[in-house]
Amino acid sequence: MELDGVRLSVADLRGAPPLLPWKEFAKWIGMGEDEQIVWGWIRNGYLPRYKIGTHVMVNVALLNRQLLEQEVLL
């Protein structure tokens, strides 16, 4: 999966918790300085999210599944 020139793969998500706060996810994938780009990906539906109260989390488990399915199709 490629988002604005950043390539995410299943290997990048290995060992990840099922949910991560979106800012922590941005740091984890090396986009900490550009965290607003990650927020845009979430807002536009490119990254799966899960909301707990007022907290927006990236659904890493679902993202991992989507990446696996995408690799099978390639």
C-alpha positions in Angstrom: 0.0 0.0 0.0 1.4 3.4 -0.9 0.2 6.6 0.6 1.8 9.9 -0.6 5.1 8.2 -1.4 5.2 6.2 1.9 5.1 2.5 1.3 3.5 0.3 4.0 3.9 -3.4 4.0 3.0 -6.4 6.2 6.6 -6.5 7.4 6.3 -2.9 8.6 3.4 -4.0 10.8 5.0 -7.1 12.3 4.8 -7.0 16.1 2.3 -4.2 16.2 -0.5 -4.0 18.7 -4.0 -4.3 17.2 -4.8 -0.6 17.9 -2.5 2.4 18.2 -3.3 6.0 18.9 -3.0 7.8 15.6 -0.1 10.0 16.7 1.8 6.9 18.0 1.1 5.2 14.7 2.6 8.2 12.8 5.7 8.0 14.9 5.9 4.2 14.5 5.9 4.4 10.7 8.4 7.2 10.7 6.0 10.0 10.0 6.2 11.7 13.4 7.3 15.0 12.0 4.5 14.8 9.4 1.7 13.5 11.6 -0.9 15.7 10.0 -0.4 13.7 6.8 -1.3 10.5 8.7 -4.4 12.4 10.1 -5.4 13.2 6.5 -5.0 9.5 5.6 -7.4 8.6 8.4 -9.8 11.4 7.6 -9.9 10.4 4.0 -10.5 6.7 4.8 -7.1 5.4 3.6 -6.3 4.0 7.1 -8.8 2.1 9.1 -9.7 3.8 12.4 -11.5 2.9 15.6 -12.8 5.6 17.9 -12.8 5.1 21.7 -14.6 8.0 23.3 -12.7 11.0 21.9 -9.6 9.0 21.0 -9.0 8.0 17.4 -6.9 4.9 17.0 -5.5 3.3 13.9 -6.9 -0.3 13.5 -3.5 -1.9 12.8 -5.0 -5.4 12.9 -7.4 -4.5 10.1 -4.7 -2.6 8.1 -2.5 -5.7 8.4 -5.3 -7.9 7.0 -5.9 -5.4 4.1 -2.2 -5.4 3.3 -2.1 -9.3 3.3 -5.1 -9.4 1.0 -3.6 -6.9 -1.3 -0.3 -8.9 -1.5 -2.3 -12.0 -2.4 -4.0 -10.2 -5.3 -0.7 -9.0 -6.7 
